[in-house]
Amino acid sequence: MQVKLLDLTAQYVNLRTDIRKAIDEVCDAQSLILGPTVERFEAALAAYCGTKYALGVSSGTDAILCALMALDIGPGDEVICPSFTFFATAGCIARVGAIPVFADIQADTFNIDPKDVERRITKKTKAIMPVHLYGQMADMEAINDIACRHDLKVVEDAAQAIGARRNGKRACAAGYAGCLSFYPTKNLGAFGDAGAITTNDPSFHEKCRLMRVHGSGHQYFHKFVGGNFRLDAIQAAVLNVKLPHLEAWHEGRRRNAAIYDAAFANSAVKAPYIAPGNWSIYNQYVVRVANRDQVKDKLAKAGVGSAVYYPLGLHEQECFAYVGTKRGSLPVTEQACREVLALPIYPELKEAEVRYVAEQVLAAVR
Ligand SMILES: *Cc1c(COP(=O)(O)O)cnc(C)c1O
């Protein structure tokens, strides 16, 4: 049996007619960038996330960059983030001229450890950027408490966690600002690059809105230096079709996760730990195994796709050597880098496929 890590065609075939019609409408209207289709998506997205505002932007990376620019974070500032995350989290902090200060993660959830965050606060710290990794929200109560005591902004990197819940709040609605990605592999994927910034603060929303178009309110008059962070109407049209299906897709992933969880109980495969109060959307289903690289090779031979998110912490990346966080200083992150393996979890997987993957994983660790 062949089971891919992700099969986007399986989703597309079910929505083909609706998506092509929505794209056709944009083609006929020739309103191609921002405009009514984007605004419709922004309103639906804010309602979905439970925030007052949502702003469509060009990618998840640009959402983070634009949010940091709108917060006036720059040279001389520090932003605390995990090292165990996708590059964009820290990449954007560095691009605005601030220093990414890497905190370790919790061994069980893989999310940023609030105790380590607090240890790393200095007079230069301006913000904390927790990442809701793999679809499970970070400990936002503890993070917000720290932020409140030290007067810091909390920007959620929710790229992997649209729709995730924690104690009654959704990802993006638990911090000051939320950043989303609609990269095709995320739970809500566009047909190219797309992203969004959410907030409840009208002035921050307005500043991001101007930032998105080179800091300009009226054409050719610029209040500050922004960028081109605009969202295409075709992407918004696709997202408008997909958003109403998102909850059902989350449920499909959670159903598959439950099958895996049962199969891996009392085995050498450590299934994901979901903290009390959390409701994961399983953007990834990530297990820990010893001899991870061999397990991955064996799975490939059995026709099963898997991937490593992430093989190297950001603190060990060449480009962040100047930050000075040495190997050995984030032990929980470094161990996770050696042990994690993401398995197929997309909602259209058939039960027999999930069971086959589970069997092959168990056979590979034996
Ligand atoms: C995908 C992702 C991003 C970046 O999103 P793009 O749309 O690819 O730019 C940022 N942070 C995390 C944690 C991600 O998974």
The ligand as a Tripos MOL2 file, in Angstrom:
@<TRIPOS>MOLECULE
LIG
   15    15     1     0     0
SMALL
NO_CHARGES

@<TRIPOS>ATOM
      1 C1          3.9970   27.7600    7.6260 C.3       1 LIG1
      2 C2          4.5350   28.4980    8.7860 C.ar      1 LIG1
      3 C3          4.9080   29.8540    8.7100 C.ar      1 LIG1
      4 C4          5.0220   30.6150    7.4330 C.3       1 LIG1
      5 O1          3.9570   30.6080    6.6030 O.3       1 LIG1
      6 P1          4.1550   30.8370    5.0100 P.3       1 LIG1
      7 O2          2.7490   31.0460    4.5700 O.co2     1 LIG1
      8 O3          4.7800   29.6080    4.4570 O.co2     1 LIG1
      9 O4          4.9840   32.0380    4.8120 O.co2     1 LIG1
     10 C5          5.3000   30.4910    9.8730 C.ar      1 LIG1
     11 N1          5.3660   29.8440   11.0470 N.ar      1 LIG1
     12 C6          5.0480   28.5460   11.1600 C.ar      1 LIG1
     13 C7          5.1170   27.8950   12.4990 C.3       1 LIG1
     14 C8          4.6430   27.8140   10.0350 C.ar      1 LIG1
     15 O5          4.3440   26.5280   10.1640 O.3       1 LIG1
@<TRIPOS>BOND
     1     1     2 1
     2     2     3 ar
     3     2    14 ar
     4     3     4 1
     5     3    10 ar
     6     4     5 1
     7     5     6 1
     8     6     7 2
     9     6     8 1
    10     6     9 1
    11    10    11 ar
    12    11    12 ar
    13    12    13 1
    14    12    14 ar
    15    14    15 1
@<TRIPOS>SUBSTRUCTURE
     1 LIG1         1 GROUP 0 **** ****
